[in-house]
Amino acid sequence: MLKYDYDVIVVGAGPAGSIAAKTTAEAGLKTILLEKRQEIGTPVRCAEATGTRQEIGKFIPIDDSWINADIAAGRFISPSGHEMYKNAGHVGIMLERKIFDRALAEQAGDFGSEIQCRAAVVGLTENGVKVSSFGNEYEITGRYIIASDGVESQVARFAGIKNTMKLKDIHSCIQYLVRDIEIDEECIDIYVGNKVSPGGYVWVFPKGKRMANVGLGICTNKSKNKNAKAYLDEFMEKHFPKGKIVGMVLGAVPGSSYVKQLVKDNILFIGDAARQVNPLTGGGIFFALEAGRISGEVIAEAHRKGDNSILQNYQTIWDKEYGKLFSMYYKMRKLFLSMNDDEFDFLVQEVNKVASKYDGGTNFNKQIPEILWKAFTKNPKFMLKAGLSMFK
């Protein structure tokens, strides 16, 4: 009988991978966490906003060293300048992702997972993975593999999983870290409209005193031969002409629902590798953490009972917990893609009226789909569009 090097090989040390490694190591499984880059947490490819302290605290003890700001409010701005402002008390936190990602990996290490950087998985073998590190190639064997290697997952490609996205389901994103600007340090601002960000939105997320992540995502098939940077530079010139740009990140964000096949043989796909990203907002940190936890727990159970058929429970649990939610967000995204700027103006005004009737608090994020739906139904044209989007 083959003696495996490890029970679990986790490929990719982002939030999903680190929580998966922590979960399996905590269950007593010999685990290794592989990261292709030389440093965990870089480069940052994220707007860095996520759920509440309470939500994130389920996965790692809260440490203020990786929190830049507590977000109490949100403001949506329409193409004509109509605003919807809601102070919900506490809707989320702004992370310092470099520190946060390292803390997650360190937590996995504290529970017994080995961690290896500059270790790129370049293929699958019969019993594990082929790794390239510092010019050398070698095999690491393992009973189970967790693929958390990003939106362009190589492990998925090696395993024959179709993870290619259609052009209409890709957001091209760019973000500047901007200093010396006037912002509300407890409020995130979202600008919508086809003139500022076709098929997406502009975000201004505070990162401390007079500093914010300012970025946008566009749907590449709606951008009219204009790239994301051009749209962001126009926005900066209008809103923050004296702001100092001290950092930049670029990337592609999925705008589709998650992949249909989350498990293949002994391989589980999680996080961006499984496209477990909110199709409407592009937010994925919380879902990545959840996927890491669920996949790790399922593997631990399968190992304990010696039954690999249990691995399919990961797919079952994810579909049950998040399938309908992702489907709804994806249909809302399709509806947004069909809207013109006059309709965005109307929507923001109606959302403002509807949202004022909600108390907010830590449940406000979960109330947003209901608020949007009620706003849609205020206009027969929206109702028709919404109805059509549900059946496409």
C-alpha positions as CSV (number, residue, x, y, z in Angstrom):
1,M,0.0,0.0,0.0
2,L,1.3,3.5,-0.9
3,K,2.4,5.6,2.0
4,Y,1.3,9.1,1.2
5,D,3.5,12.1,2.1
6,Y,0.4,13.9,3.3
7,D,-3.3,13.3,3.9
8,V,-4.2,16.7,2.4
9,I,-2.5,18.9,-0.2
10,V,-3.9,22.4,-0.4
11,V,-2.9,24.4,-3.5
12,G,-3.0,28.1,-3.0
13,A,-2.6,30.1,0.3
14,G,-5.4,32.6,-0.1
15,P,-8.2,32.9,2.4
16,A,-10.0,29.8,1.1
17,G,-6.8,27.6,1.1
18,S,-5.6,28.7,4.5
19,I,-8.9,28.0,6.2
20,A,-9.1,24.6,4.5
21,A,-5.6,23.8,5.7
22,K,-6.4,25.0,9.2
23,T,-9.6,22.9,9.3
24,T,-7.9,19.6,8.1
25,A,-4.9,20.1,10.3
26,E,-7.1,20.8,13.3
27,A,-8.9,17.5,12.6
28,G,-5.5,15.7,12.8
29,L,-4.8,15.2,9.1
30,K,-1.3,15.7,7.9
31,T,-1.6,18.8,5.7
32,I,0.6,20.9,3.5
33,L,-0.3,24.3,2.1
34,L,1.5,25.2,-1.2
35,E,1.8,28.8,-2.4
36,K,3.3,29.5,-5.8
37,R,4.4,33.0,-4.8
38,Q,7.4,33.8,-2.6
39,E,5.2,35.7,-0.1
40,I,1.7,35.0,1.1
41,G,-0.7,38.0,0.8
42,T,0.9,39.6,-2.2
43,P,0.0,40.9,-4.7
44,V,-3.3,42.2,-3.3
45,R,-6.1,41.7,-5.9
46,C,-9.0,42.8,-3.9
47,A,-11.0,45.9,-2.8
48,E,-10.5,44.6,0.7
49,A,-14.1,45.1,2.0
50,T,-15.8,42.1,3.7
51,G,-18.4,41.1,6.2
52,T,-18.7,42.1,9.8
53,R,-16.4,41.4,12.7
54,Q,-18.8,38.8,13.9
55,E,-18.9,37.0,10.5
56,I,-15.1,37.0,10.0
57,G,-14.5,36.1,13.7
58,K,-16.0,32.7,13.0
59,F,-12.9,31.8,11.1
60,I,-10.1,33.6,12.9
61,P,-9.8,35.6,16.1
62,I,-10.3,39.3,15.3
63,D,-7.0,41.3,15.3
64,D,-7.1,45.0,14.8
65,S,-3.7,44.8,13.0
66,W,-5.4,43.6,9.9
67,I,-8.5,45.9,10.1
68,N,-8.2,49.4,8.5
69,A,-11.7,50.6,9.2
70,D,-15.1,49.6,10.5
71,I,-17.8,50.4,8.0
72,A,-21.1,51.7,9.4
73,A,-22.8,53.0,6.3
74,G,-23.2,52.7,2.6
75,R,-24.0,55.3,-0.1
76,F,-25.2,54.6,-3.6
77,I,-24.9,57.4,-6.2
78,S,-26.8,57.3,-9.4
79,P,-25.7,58.8,-12.8
80,S,-27.6,62.0,-12.1
81,G,-26.3,62.3,-8.5
82,H,-29.2,60.9,-6.6
83,E,-28.1,59.3,-3.4
84,M,-29.2,56.4,-1.3
85,Y,-27.5,56.6,2.1
86,K,-28.0,54.0,4.9
87,N,-26.3,54.0,8.3
88,A,-26.8,50.4,9.5
89,G,-24.5,50.6,12.5
90,H,-22.0,48.0,11.3
91,V,-22.1,46.5,7.9
92,G,-18.5,45.3,7.5
93,I,-14.8,45.9,7.8
94,M,-12.0,47.1,5.6
95,L,-9.1,44.7,5.6
96,E,-5.3,45.0,5.2
97,R,-5.2,42.0,3.0
98,K,-1.4,41.4,3.2
99,I,-1.6,41.1,6.9
100,F,-4.9,39.3,7.0
101,D,-3.8,36.6,4.5
102,R,-0.6,36.0,6.4
103,A,-2.5,35.7,9.6
104,L,-4.8,33.1,8.1
105,A,-1.8,31.1,6.9
106,E,-0.1,31.4,10.2
107,Q,-3.2,30.1,11.9
108,A,-3.1,27.1,9.7
109,G,0.5,26.6,10.7
110,D,-0.4,26.9,14.3
111,F,-2.8,24.0,14.0
112,G,-0.1,21.9,12.4
113,S,-0.2,22.5,8.6
114,E,3.1,22.7,6.8
115,I,3.5,25.7,4.5
116,Q,5.7,25.9,1.5
117,C,6.1,29.1,-0.6
118,R,7.6,29.3,-4.1
119,A,6.0,26.0,-4.8
120,A,4.0,26.0,-8.0
121,V,1.9,23.0,-8.9
122,V,2.6,22.3,-12.5
123,G,0.7,19.0,-12.9
124,L,-1.3,16.3,-11.3
125,T,0.1,12.8,-10.8
126,E,-1.6,9.5,-10.1
127,N,-1.1,10.0,-6.4
128,G,-0.7,13.7,-5.9
129,V,0.8,16.8,-7.5
130,K,4.0,17.7,-9.4
131,V,5.6,20.8,-7.9
132,S,8.2,23.2,-9.3
133,S,10.3,25.1,-6.8
134,F,13.6,26.9,-7.3
135,G,14.2,25.2,-10.6
136,N,13.5,21.7,-9.3
137,E,10.5,19.5,-10.0
138,Y,9.3,16.8,-7.6
139,E,6.1,14.9,-6.6
140,I,4.2,15.4,-3.4
141,T,1.7,12.6,-2.8
142,G,-1.6,13.0,-0.9
143,R,-4.9,11.3,-0.3
144,Y,-6.9,14.5,-1.0
145,I,-6.2,17.7,-3.0
146,I,-7.9,21.0,-2.4
147,A,-7.6,23.4,-5.3
148,S,-7.7,27.0,-4.1
149,D,-5.3,28.4,-6.8
150,G,-7.4,31.3,-8.0
151,V,-9.7,32.3,-10.8
152,E,-7.4,30.9,-13.5
153,S,-7.0,27.6,-11.6
154,Q,-4.3,25.4,-13.1
155,V,-5.4,22.4,-11.0
156,A,-8.9,22.7,-12.5
157,R,-7.4,22.7,-16.0
158,F,-5.1,19.7,-15.1
159,A,-8.2,17.9,-13.8
160,G,-10.2,18.5,-16.9
161,I,-12.7,20.9,-15.2
162,K,-14.2,23.5,-17.6
163,N,-13.6,26.8,-15.8
164,T,-13.3,29.1,-18.8
165,M,-15.6,32.1,-18.5
166,K,-17.6,33.8,-21.2
167,L,-16.6,37.3,-22.0
168,K,-19.9,38.7,-20.7
169,D,-19.2,37.0,-17.3
170,I,-15.8,38.7,-16.8
171,H,-15.3,42.0,-15.0
172,S,-12.1,43.8,-15.8
173,C,-11.0,45.6,-12.6
174,I,-8.5,48.2,-11.6
175,Q,-8.0,49.9,-8.2
176,Y,-5.9,52.8,-7.0
177,L,-4.8,53.3,-3.4
178,V,-5.3,57.1,-3.0
179,R,-4.1,59.4,-0.2
180,D,-5.0,63.0,0.8
181,I,-8.7,62.8,-0.2
182,E,-11.8,63.9,1.6
183,I,-13.9,60.9,2.5
184,D,-16.3,59.6,5.1
185,E,-14.1,57.2,7.0
186,E,-17.0,54.9,8.0
187,C,-18.9,54.8,4.8
188,I,-18.4,53.0,1.5
189,D,-19.5,54.8,-1.7
190,I,-20.8,53.0,-4.8
191,Y,-21.3,54.9,-8.1
192,V,-23.4,53.2,-10.7
193,G,-24.1,54.0,-14.4
194,N,-22.9,53.2,-17.8
195,K,-20.9,56.4,-18.2
196,V,-18.8,55.8,-15.1
197,S,-18.5,52.0,-15.2
198,P,-20.5,50.0,-17.8
199,G,-21.7,46.7,-16.5
200,G,-20.1,47.3,-13.1
201,Y,-19.7,50.0,-10.5
202,V,-17.1,52.4,-9.0
203,W,-16.2,51.9,-5.4
204,V,-14.6,54.2,-2.8
205,F,-13.7,52.1,0.2
206,P,-12.0,54.0,3.2
207,K,-8.7,52.7,4.5
208,G,-8.1,55.2,7.2
209,K,-7.7,58.9,7.6
210,R,-7.9,60.6,4.1
211,M,-7.1,57.4,2.3
212,A,-9.2,54.9,0.3
213,N,-9.3,52.2,-2.3
214,V,-10.8,53.8,-5.3
215,G,-11.6,51.3,-8.1
216,L,-14.0,50.0,-10.6
217,G,-15.0,47.0,-12.6
218,I,-16.4,47.0,-16.1
219,C,-18.0,44.3,-18.2
220,T,-15.6,44.0,-21.1
221,N,-18.2,43.5,-23.8
222,K,-20.0,46.8,-22.8
223,S,-16.9,49.1,-22.6
224,K,-16.9,50.4,-26.2
225,N,-13.2,50.0,-26.8
226,K,-12.4,51.9,-23.6
227,N,-10.4,50.1,-20.9
228,A,-11.0,50.1,-17.2
229,K,-8.0,52.4,-16.5
230,A,-9.5,55.1,-18.7
231,Y,-12.8,55.0,-16.9
232,L,-11.0,55.2,-13.5
233,D,-8.8,58.1,-14.5
234,E,-11.9,60.0,-15.6
235,F,-13.5,59.3,-12.3
236,M,-10.4,60.4,-10.4
237,E,-10.1,63.6,-12.4
238,K,-13.7,64.5,-11.6
239,H,-13.9,63.5,-7.9
240,F,-10.4,63.4,-6.5
241,P,-8.2,65.5,-8.8
242,K,-5.7,66.3,-6.0
243,G,-5.5,62.7,-4.7
244,K,-2.2,61.0,-4.6
245,I,-2.1,57.6,-6.1
246,V,0.3,55.4,-4.1
247,G,-0.7,51.9,-5.3
248,M,-2.5,50.1,-8.1
249,V,-3.9,46.6,-8.5
250,L,-5.4,45.0,-11.6
251,G,-7.3,41.8,-12.2
252,A,-10.3,39.9,-13.6
253,V,-13.3,39.1,-11.4
254,P,-15.9,36.4,-12.2
255,G,-19.4,37.7,-12.9
256,S,-20.9,34.2,-13.2
257,S,-22.2,31.7,-10.7
258,Y,-19.9,29.1,-9.2
259,V,-18.6,26.1,-11.3
260,K,-21.1,23.3,-11.6
261,Q,-18.6,20.6,-10.5
262,L,-17.0,21.3,-7.2
263,V,-15.6,17.8,-6.7
264,K,-13.8,15.5,-9.0
265,D,-12.4,12.2,-7.7
266,N,-10.3,13.3,-4.7
267,I,-10.0,16.9,-5.7
268,L,-12.2,19.7,-4.2
269,F,-12.4,23.2,-5.8
270,I,-12.8,26.2,-3.5
271,G,-12.7,30.0,-3.5
272,D,-11.9,31.8,-6.8
273,A,-10.9,28.4,-8.3
274,A,-14.5,27.5,-8.0
275,R,-15.7,31.0,-8.8
276,Q,-17.4,31.2,-5.4
277,V,-17.6,35.0,-5.8
278,N,-20.8,37.1,-5.6
279,P,-21.7,37.6,-9.3
280,L,-23.4,40.9,-8.5
281,T,-20.8,42.6,-6.4
282,G,-17.6,40.7,-7.0
283,G,-17.1,40.1,-3.3
284,G,-15.6,36.8,-2.4
285,I,-13.7,36.8,0.9
286,F,-16.5,35.5,3.1
287,F,-17.5,32.8,0.6
288,A,-13.9,31.8,0.3
289,L,-13.6,31.3,4.0
290,E,-16.9,29.3,4.1
291,A,-15.7,27.1,1.2
292,G,-12.4,26.4,3.0
293,R,-14.3,25.5,6.2
294,I,-16.9,23.2,4.5
295,S,-14.4,21.5,2.3
296,G,-12.0,20.8,5.2
297,E,-14.8,19.4,7.4
298,V,-16.0,17.1,4.6
299,I,-12.5,15.8,3.9
300,A,-12.0,15.2,7.7
301,E,-15.2,13.2,7.8
302,A,-14.3,11.2,4.6
303,H,-10.9,10.4,6.1
304,R,-12.3,9.4,9.5
305,K,-14.8,7.0,7.9
306,G,-12.5,5.8,5.1
307,D,-15.2,6.6,2.5
308,N,-14.3,8.9,-0.3
309,S,-17.9,9.1,-1.5
310,I,-18.5,11.5,1.4
311,L,-16.4,14.1,-0.6
312,Q,-19.6,14.7,-2.7
313,N,-21.1,16.2,0.5
314,Y,-19.1,19.3,-0.2
315,Q,-21.1,19.9,-3.4
316,T,-24.4,19.0,-1.7
317,I,-23.8,21.4,1.3
318,W,-22.6,24.3,-0.9
319,D,-25.6,23.9,-3.3
320,K,-28.0,23.8,-0.4
321,E,-26.5,26.8,1.5
322,Y,-25.6,29.1,-1.4
323,G,-27.0,27.7,-4.7
324,K,-30.2,29.8,-4.7
325,L,-28.4,32.9,-3.4
326,F,-25.8,32.8,-6.2
327,S,-28.5,32.1,-8.8
328,M,-30.5,35.2,-7.6
329,Y,-27.4,37.4,-7.6
330,Y,-26.5,36.3,-11.1
331,K,-30.0,37.1,-12.4
332,M,-29.8,40.5,-10.7
333,R,-26.5,41.1,-12.4
334,K,-28.1,40.3,-15.8
335,L,-30.8,42.7,-15.0
336,F,-28.3,45.4,-14.1
337,L,-26.5,44.8,-17.4
338,S,-29.7,45.6,-19.3
339,M,-30.3,48.9,-17.5
340,N,-29.7,52.4,-18.9
341,D,-28.7,55.4,-16.8
342,D,-32.3,56.7,-16.4
343,E,-33.3,53.4,-15.0
344,F,-30.3,53.5,-12.6
345,D,-31.5,57.0,-11.4
346,F,-35.0,55.6,-10.8
347,L,-33.6,52.5,-9.0
348,V,-31.4,54.4,-6.6
349,Q,-34.3,56.7,-5.7
350,E,-36.6,53.8,-5.0
351,V,-34.0,51.8,-3.1
352,N,-33.6,54.9,-0.9
353,K,-37.3,54.9,-0.1
354,V,-37.4,51.1,0.6
355,A,-34.2,51.0,2.6
356,S,-35.4,53.7,5.0
357,K,-38.0,51.2,6.3
358,Y,-35.3,48.7,7.4
359,D,-33.6,48.9,10.8
360,G,-30.2,47.9,9.5
361,G,-27.7,46.5,11.9
362,T,-25.6,43.4,11.3
363,N,-28.4,41.8,9.2
364,F,-28.5,44.6,6.7
365,N,-26.2,42.9,4.2
366,K,-28.7,39.9,4.1
367,Q,-31.6,42.3,3.6
368,I,-30.1,43.9,0.5
369,P,-31.5,41.4,-2.1
370,E,-35.0,41.9,-0.6
371,I,-34.6,45.7,-0.7
372,L,-33.5,45.6,-4.3
373,W,-36.4,43.4,-5.3
374,K,-38.9,45.6,-3.7
375,A,-37.4,48.6,-5.5
376,F,-37.6,46.8,-8.8
377,T,-41.3,46.1,-8.4
378,K,-42.1,49.8,-8.0
379,N,-41.9,50.1,-11.8
380,P,-43.8,47.9,-14.3
381,K,-40.9,48.1,-16.7
382,F,-38.5,46.8,-14.1
383,M,-40.9,44.1,-13.2
384,L,-41.0,42.9,-16.8
385,K,-37.2,43.0,-17.1
386,A,-36.8,41.2,-13.7
387,G,-39.3,38.6,-14.8
388,L,-37.5,38.0,-18.1
389,S,-34.1,37.8,-16.3
390,M,-35.4,35.1,-14.1
391,F,-36.1,32.8,-17.0
392,K,-33.0,33.4,-19.0
